[in-house]
Amino acid sequence: MLQHLDLDTARDRAGLDRELERLVSEGALAASDVQHVDADGISWFLTTELAQRVRASGAAYRREFPYIAREDPSFFDLQVQADDAEDRVLVRGIIDGVLESPQAAEVIDFKTDRIDAGEVVERALHYDGQMALYARALERLLRKPVAAAHLVFLAPRLIHRIESPAVDRFTETSDASAQRV
């Protein structure tokens, strides 16, 4: 649902409600699914500084950014070594949001985990690998560093920022690649 949301219209709860009505009328969202939307969490996000930056960025913010990456198997498990130097794991993914500036990019990833505020830091650790994978793919595709990843936890209404996602913890292989799909 977030990929279809007009952020200029949806700046608060009233705007979000209008957007939900529009999405239902256009067939982008089933009326029966509206009750499952975390409207309070999304309304909160719409008022954050990050949402304001996204709004102000215009076309520099890309939603549902698809990519394909080839990774050495050891990226996922340091105990695994490929028998053949050409063996790679093919990863297809979609990044919720990419906020790009001339100098760097930032990942925005929405999380719907039903957790309390006190659990956010611990839960964010579970997403380190995902954010590192996103950062590696983006750095290859955009040819610029990823400055941060923002995990937007809607239920506890917290944004966990990861500076320079763990990309540098992993060894870069010369034949690793990524492409936008």
N, C-alpha and C positions, 0 to 999 in steps of 0.2 A: 504494500500500500504506500509506503514512504517514497518509492520511486516515482509515483504518479502525483504526489502532493505538490501543489503550487505554493511555494514558500512565500511568495509575495502576498497571496491571499491569506494563507494560514500563518498568522503572526501571534495568535492567541487562541483560546478555546472556541470563541465564537467563529473565528476564521476557519479553524479546523473543522467545526461542525458543518460549515458551508461547503468546505472541500469534500468532506465525506459524502454529503448529499450529491455533489457534482459527480464524484466517482461512481456512486451507485447509479445515478441517472445515465451516465455514459457507459455503464457496463464494465467498468474497470474494477469494481468491487461489488460483490453480492450483498444485497441488503441484509441477509442473514449473518454475514461476516462482520458487520459493523459492531455488533455487541462484543466481538472478540478483540477489537482494536483497543489498545491501551491509550485511550484519548487523554487521560490525565498525564501520563508519562510523555506523550508526544507534545501535548500543550506546554508542558514544562520545558522540553527541549527547544521549542520554538521561541522561547523568551531568553535563551542563553546567548552568551557572547559568541559561542561557536556558530550557532544558527545565524546570528547577525553577520558574521564573517562569510558564511556560505551564501547568504542572500546577496551581500555586497559584491561577491566575486563573479556573479553572472555566469558566463560560459566557462570560466576557469574551474567551476565545480562540475564534476562529471559523476552521474549516478549509475549504479549497476555497471561498473567498469569490468568487462570480461577480459580474461587473459588466459594464455596457455604458457606453461613454463616446463622446461626440462631440467630436472635436478639430479644430481648425484644421489644415489640411495643413502649415502652416509649423512646427507642433510637431515634425514628423518630419523636415522638411528646410527649413532657413531660406531656401533658394533657390526654394522652391515658393510661389507666391502664387495663391490661388484666384481664378478669373475672376469668380465670383459670391460675394458676401458670405455667402450661405447654404450654400455648399459646405463640407461637413465630412467627416472620415474617421470612420467608425463602427468602434469597437474593442470586441471582446468578449474578456474575459479571465477568468481564474480565479487568484486570489492564494492561494498555498499556505496561508498563515496570517496572521491579523490579530489582534494582541493589543491590546485596547482598554482604556484607563483613562478616568476622567472627564475628564482634561485633554487626552489625545492618543491617537494610535494608533501602532502599530509594525507593520511588514511583516516576515514571516518567510518566506524563500524558500529552499527546499532545492535545492542544486546537486549534480549527480552527475558533473560534469566530472572526468575522470581527469587531474589535474594534481598537481604537487608543491607543497609549501608555499611555495616561493619564487616560484611563479607566481600566487598568489592575488590579490595587489594588482593586477597587470596584467589578469588575467581579470575581476576585479570591475569594471574600467572598461568592459568590454563590456556590462555589465548596467545602466549608468547610465540609459539611456533607458527601459528596462523599469521600473526602480524609480521614476523620475520619473513615468511614466505611472500606475503603481499609486498613488503618493502623491497625484497630482492627483485621480484618481477617488475615493480614500478621503476626501480632504479635502472634496470636494463631497458625498459620500454621508453621511459621519458628522458633517460640520460642525465639524470639529476638526482641528488640525494633525497631520501625521505627524512624529513626533519622530525616528524612525530606521527604517532597513531593515537587516535582518540576513540576509546571504547565508551560508547554512550549507553550506559545502563539505564533503561527507561523506568524500571520498577522502583529502584531506590533513588532515582533522579540524581545520578552522579555521573560525571564524565571523568574517566581515568585516562590521563595522558601518559603515553610512553614516549620518552625522548629517543630519537634515533633508534627505532625498533631494532631488535637484536640481530640485525643483519650482519654486523661485524663479528659476531660470535662464531660464525660459520665460515669455513674455508671456501673461498670463491674458486670454482673450477673454470678453466678457460673455455670449455665448450658448453657451459650452461647457457641456456637461452630462454627468451620469453617473447611472446608475440601477443598482440591485441587481437581478439576475435570478434 
